[in-house]
Amino acid sequence: QVQLVESGGGLVQPGWSLRLSCAASGSTFSFNSMGWYRQAPGKMCELVAIITRGGSTNYADPLKGRFTISKVNAKNTVYLEMISLKPEETAVYYCNAKLKVVGEYGHEYWGQGTQVTVSS
């Protein structure tokens, strides 16, 4: 079993920044990709960014240049740096991981989410 734990969410004023963290722990696993999704009130869950084992990244186009995803393999942790946040980006941000636990089949995991509220 693998657990994903997000942290770093909270209340921030428009134009300010936050860095979210997601740490994977539990069984030994091989990493394929990790990413961030978000769900705003009344809207569908949408992709924010993903990063692969090799370091390739994909972003939702409107977020390129303002959001940055990164990882530290030794810590099994992925980060999301969010710059110049806007009120409409208030959402629950979820960490996602696609990985294979040693001795088991591949699986997809989700964190419980961390609330980001952008408001003055």
The 8 nearest C-alpha neighbors of each residue, nearest first, counted from 0:
[[1, 26, 25, 2, 100, 24, 27, 28],
 [2, 0, 25, 24, 26, 23, 3, 108],
 [1, 3, 24, 23, 25, 4, 0, 110],
 [2, 4, 23, 110, 22, 21, 109, 5],
 [3, 5, 22, 21, 110, 2, 23, 6],
 [6, 4, 21, 20, 113, 112, 110, 3],
 [5, 7, 20, 19, 8, 113, 21, 4],
 [8, 6, 19, 18, 20, 9, 17, 5],
 [9, 7, 115, 114, 113, 6, 19, 10],
 [8, 10, 115, 116, 114, 11, 7, 113],
 [9, 11, 116, 117, 115, 12, 118, 8],
 [10, 12, 117, 116, 118, 15, 9, 13],
 [11, 13, 119, 118, 117, 15, 14, 10],
 [14, 12, 85, 84, 15, 117, 118, 86],
 [15, 13, 83, 84, 12, 85, 16, 82],
 [14, 16, 83, 13, 12, 84, 82, 11],
 [15, 17, 82, 81, 83, 84, 14, 18],
 [18, 16, 81, 80, 19, 82, 7, 15],
 [17, 19, 80, 79, 81, 7, 20, 78],
 [18, 20, 7, 79, 78, 6, 8, 17],
 [19, 21, 78, 6, 5, 77, 7, 79],
 [22, 20, 5, 77, 4, 76, 94, 3],
 [21, 23, 76, 4, 3, 75, 24, 20],
 [24, 22, 3, 75, 2, 76, 1, 21],
 [23, 25, 2, 1, 22, 3, 26, 75],
 [26, 24, 1, 0, 2, 27, 23, 28],
 [27, 25, 0, 1, 28, 100, 24, 101],
 [26, 28, 101, 100, 25, 29, 24, 1],
 [29, 27, 100, 101, 99, 26, 30, 98],
 [28, 30, 99, 98, 100, 31, 101, 27],
 [29, 31, 98, 32, 52, 28, 99, 97],
 [32, 30, 98, 52, 97, 51, 29, 33],
 [33, 31, 51, 97, 50, 52, 96, 30],
 [34, 32, 96, 95, 50, 49, 97, 51],
 [33, 35, 49, 95, 48, 94, 50, 96],
 [34, 36, 94, 47, 48, 93, 95, 49],
 [37, 35, 46, 47, 93, 45, 92, 94],
 [36, 38, 92, 44, 91, 45, 93, 90],
 [37, 39, 44, 90, 91, 43, 42, 45],
 [38, 40, 90, 42, 89, 41, 91, 37],
 [41, 39, 42, 38, 90, 89, 43, 91],
 [40, 42, 39, 43, 38, 44, 90, 89],
 [43, 41, 39, 40, 38, 44, 45, 90],
 [44, 42, 38, 45, 41, 39, 37, 40],
 [43, 45, 38, 37, 36, 42, 46, 39],
 [46, 44, 36, 37, 43, 38, 47, 42],
 [45, 47, 36, 48, 59, 35, 37, 44],
 [46, 48, 36, 35, 59, 58, 45, 37],
 [49, 47, 58, 35, 57, 34, 46, 59],
 [50, 48, 34, 57, 56, 33, 35, 58],
 [49, 51, 56, 55, 33, 32, 54, 34],
 [52, 50, 32, 54, 53, 55, 31, 33],
 [51, 53, 31, 54, 32, 30, 50, 55],
 [52, 54, 51, 55, 50, 31, 32, 56],
 [53, 55, 51, 52, 50, 56, 69, 70],
 [54, 56, 51, 50, 53, 57, 52, 49],
 [57, 55, 50, 49, 54, 51, 58, 48],
 [56, 58, 49, 48, 50, 59, 55, 47],
 [59, 57, 48, 47, 60, 63, 62, 56],
 [58, 60, 47, 62, 61, 48, 46, 63],
 [59, 61, 62, 63, 58, 57, 47, 64],
 [62, 60, 59, 63, 58, 64, 65, 66],
 [63, 61, 60, 65, 66, 59, 64, 58],
 [64, 62, 60, 65, 61, 66, 58, 59],
 [63, 65, 66, 62, 67, 61, 82, 60],
 [64, 66, 82, 63, 62, 81, 67, 83],
 [67, 65, 81, 62, 80, 64, 63, 82],
 [68, 66, 80, 79, 69, 65, 81, 64],
 [69, 67, 79, 78, 80, 48, 66, 50],
 [70, 68, 78, 77, 67, 79, 50, 71],
 [69, 71, 77, 76, 78, 72, 68, 75],
 [72, 70, 76, 74, 73, 75, 77, 69],
 [71, 73, 75, 74, 70, 76, 77, 52],
 [74, 72, 71, 75, 76, 70, 77, 22],
 [73, 75, 76, 72, 71, 22, 23, 70],
 [76, 74, 72, 23, 73, 22, 71, 77],
 [75, 77, 22, 74, 21, 71, 70, 23],
 [76, 78, 70, 21, 69, 20, 71, 22],
 [79, 77, 20, 69, 19, 68, 70, 21],
 [78, 80, 68, 19, 18, 67, 81, 20],
 [81, 79, 18, 67, 66, 17, 68, 78],
 [80, 82, 66, 17, 16, 18, 79, 65],
 [81, 83, 16, 65, 84, 66, 15, 80],
 [84, 82, 14, 15, 16, 85, 13, 81],
 [83, 85, 14, 13, 82, 15, 16, 81],
 [84, 86, 13, 88, 87, 117, 14, 83],
 [87, 85, 117, 88, 89, 118, 13, 84],
 [88, 86, 89, 85, 117, 39, 90, 84],
 [89, 87, 86, 85, 90, 84, 117, 39],
 [88, 90, 116, 117, 87, 115, 86, 39],
 [91, 89, 39, 38, 115, 88, 37, 92],
 [90, 92, 114, 38, 113, 37, 112, 115],
 [93, 91, 37, 112, 113, 36, 90, 114],
 [94, 92, 112, 36, 35, 37, 110, 95],
 [93, 95, 35, 110, 109, 34, 21, 36],
 [96, 94, 109, 34, 33, 108, 35, 93],
 [95, 97, 33, 108, 107, 32, 98, 34],
 [98, 96, 107, 32, 31, 106, 33, 108],
 [99, 97, 30, 31, 105, 29, 106, 96],
 [98, 100, 105, 29, 28, 104, 106, 101],
 [99, 101, 28, 103, 27, 102, 29, 26],
 [100, 102, 28, 103, 27, 99, 29, 26],
 [101, 103, 100, 104, 99, 28, 27, 105],
 [104, 102, 100, 101, 105, 99, 106, 28],
 [105, 103, 99, 106, 100, 102, 101, 98],
 [104, 106, 99, 98, 100, 103, 107, 97],
 [105, 107, 98, 99, 97, 104, 108, 100],
 [106, 108, 97, 96, 98, 109, 105, 95],
 [109, 107, 96, 95, 97, 106, 110, 3],
 [110, 108, 95, 94, 3, 96, 111, 93],
 [109, 111, 3, 94, 112, 4, 93, 5],
 [110, 112, 93, 109, 113, 4, 5, 3],
 [113, 111, 93, 92, 110, 91, 5, 114],
 [112, 114, 92, 8, 91, 5, 6, 115],
 [115, 113, 91, 8, 9, 90, 92, 116],
 [116, 114, 8, 9, 89, 90, 91, 10],
 [115, 117, 89, 10, 9, 118, 11, 114],
 [118, 116, 86, 11, 89, 12, 13, 10],
 [117, 119, 12, 86, 13, 116, 11, 10],
 [118, 12, 13, 117, 11, 86, 10, 116]]
